[in-house]
Amino acid sequence: MHIRTLFFAIVATSVVACSNRYANVPPHADAGARTEIEAMMTRSAAAWTRGDLDAFMGDYLPGERTTYVTSRGLVRGPEQIRARYAPRFAPGALHDSLSFEGIEVDPLAPGVAHVVAWYVLTRGDSLIARGPTSLVMLRTDDGWKIVHDHSS
């Protein structure tokens, strides 16, 4: 009987340990990362709104590792992502203002975060588009950078 009790105690402890490991990370888990990422996204939206494609693209991690998922497929690398956005920044193009709502930051590991938010594009007083965005971000020496972007 004693071995059976010990076995169940070990199993119960393992289940609790595993459930704690994969439990939701509390909002205060990495307040510094949350603050830095929210500031980066605000800065990025301001760059978009003022028509500064270089500054906007500066928030993406350089290299082919960086991806952007679109309704037409996967775009790989900041150069290809830039090419996709360039027509919106061309002289004479209709330009929208960008903002983000409901930013949620989920630290996945040191220097890695999953960010979920709603992007909002407006032109004057008109809502042009609103949808979810899911980003994987890496902390670099230059701050947080987007390594994966899926915006619908």
LOKE-908308 format. One line per field, with one value per residue (C-alpha): x, y, z. Coordinates in steps of 0.05 Angstrom, whole numbers, plus 5000, padded with zeros to 4 digits. Each point is the difference from the previous one (the first is absolute). Example, Ala and Ser with C-alpha at 12.3 -4.5 7.8 and 13.67 -1.06 7.14 Angstrom:
<recs>
u: [5246	5027]
v: [4910	5069]
w: [5156	4987]
</recs>
This chain:
<recs>
u: [5000	5057	5030	4932	4993	5071	4986	4936	5037	5054	4949	4960	5063	5021	4931	5001	5071	4983	4935	5038	5053	4948	4951	4984	5056	4975	4996	5056	5047	5045	4975	5064	4990	4927	5017	5056	4956	4941	5048	5029	4931	4979	5064	4988	4928	5025	5051	4944	4955	5053	5017	5070	5007	5074	4983	4940	5043	5054	4957	5008	5058	5049	5008	4961	4978	4949	4931	4934	4937	4950	4936	5041	5055	5066	5045	5072	5050	4993	5017	4939	4957	5023	4982	4930	4990	5036	4939	4965	5058	5009	4993	4927	4974	4942	5031	4969	5013	5019	4987	4997	4947	4998	5074	5014	5072	5014	5073	5018	5073	5054	5003	4941	4928	4934	4960	4926	4964	4950	5027	4956	5008	4963	4998	4974	4939	4987	5019	5036	5018	5004	5025	5041	5075	5044	5074	5060	5053	5073	5039	5064	5055	4958	4936	4941	4994	4944	5022	4930	4938	4932	4949	4930]
v: [5000	5048	4993	5015	5064	5021	4987	5043	5055	5001	5001	5056	5041	4990	5021	5064	5016	4991	5039	5058	4998	5009	5044	5070	5049	5054	5070	5025	4943	5046	5071	5027	4960	5020	5074	4995	4963	5047	5059	4967	4988	5072	5024	4953	5025	5072	4983	4969	5060	5051	4958	4980	4930	4996	5011	4953	4944	5013	4961	4935	4954	5000	4935	4945	4973	5056	4981	5034	4958	5030	4974	4985	4961	5008	5059	4987	5054	5074	5018	4961	5028	5070	4987	4980	5064	5048	5018	5027	5048	5023	5074	5016	4935	5004	4995	4973	5011	4939	4985	4938	4981	4947	4983	4935	4979	4927	4988	4931	4997	5050	5048	4969	5024	4986	5064	5002	5065	5032	5045	5059	5038	5066	5053	5065	4981	4935	4931	4965	4934	4967	4931	4955	4997	4947	5013	4961	5047	4992	5046	5022	5050	5050	4985	4956	4978	4963	4932	4976	5041	4972	5055	4986]
w: [5000	5016	4929	4968	5042	4981	4926	5001	5037	4947	4944	5032	5011	4927	4974	5043	4978	4926	5005	5034	4945	4945	5038	4975	5014	5047	4971	5045	4979	4958	5007	4969	4936	4998	5006	4948	4950	5008	4989	4938	4972	5013	4966	4941	4992	5001	4945	4958	5011	4979	4938	5023	4971	5021	5073	4997	4969	5052	5050	4961	5013	4941	4961	4966	5068	5004	4972	4987	4988	4951	4969	4938	5036	5037	4988	5022	5019	5013	4928	4975	5056	4982	4926	5022	5040	4952	4957	5062	5011	4927	4986	4986	5030	5049	5068	5063	5074	5040	5073	5044	5051	5054	4999	5038	5012	5018	5018	4972	5022	5018	4941	4963	5002	4965	4989	4982	4984	4953	4946	4980	4935	4992	4946	5029	5040	4962	5023	4941	5033	5067	5015	5044	4998	5031	5006	5025	5024	5019	5046	4965	5017	4961	5038	4984	4928	4963	4974	4981	4982	4985	4990	4973]
</recs>
